[in-house]
Amino acid sequence: MKIGFYGASKAGISLALYFKEHGLEITGFYNRTYEKATKASSMTKTQVFENPEDLVEASDVIFIAISDTFIEEVSKNLYSPYLSQKVLGHLSGALTSDAIKAKCKGKFSLHPIQTLRGQPEDVQLLKKAVFSLEGDDEGKKIAKIILQKIGNKYIELKKEDKVVYHLAATVASNYLIALLNFSYLLYKKIGLEDEVIFSIIKPLSSASLENFSKDRLNCLTGPAARGDVLTLQKHYNALPDEKKTTFLELLKLAADLILEKGDEDVYKKLQQFINYVRW
């Protein structure tokens, strides 16, 4: 099986490196910006293609590794007399395989649930990554051969579940970063240096993540878990006005977890506090 990449995206480069390490044959890269294709091909020691037709002809499977916005347009305009014999996939977490409009042998979406930077060190990150798979019968058949070769765990998704699946991934990654930055800015406000801030945030957040994975219902600590509304009031007062709503929404999410745990008394205290400060 020969695998080619239309687009020299970070995810595409990382997967090409990962696939090669597991013995899969990578033909190379085509990119509208030739310099990017050259760089990707150099990093992966594969061929650079000057046009997409040559990439399609040289490959059995073509990954469309570009921004979600352009997958439909690019696939619709992709031409090759050999296209009907090829299988096409994309790497989007949010889009289904229906975004591929080319008349091909099969289509799939294969999404690595990992933050990738297009660097060699991503290979180590991908070893622990779970993949999601969705597609038609022929597309999934080929994608499963790839997954079997690399040995990663994967989940099969229904088309209608992809958006919620991707939302969950962004909450655990992108919005987690936003929350960590929220903490960083608060520490910065009291004059701490970056080195000190990161020495505080890293072990704290790492331990929280570890505790969450071990015992989700019982890992919450701090004033919310105790129903300590006096401390919560102080926290609320210390925030700038534009961040007060964010604080209350986060507290509501914590309250939902506390209710799921079965601690109704603490939940009621938090709800009363939220309603009180809002009005």
Secondary structure, DSSP 4 states (H G I P E B T S, - for coil): -EEEEES--HHHHHHHHHHHHTT-EEEEEE-SSHHHHHHHHHHHT-EE-SSHHHHHHH-SEEEE-S-HHHHHHHHHH---TTGGG-EEEE--SSS-GGG--S--SEEEEEEE-S---SSTTHHHHHTT--EEEEE-HHHHHHHHHHHHHHT--EEE--GGGHHHHHHHHHHHTHHHHHHHHHHHHHHHHTT--HHHHHHHHHHHHHHHHHHHHH-GGG---SHHHHT-HHHHHHHHHHS-HHHHHHHHHHHHHHHHHHHHHT-HHHHHHHHHHHHHHH-
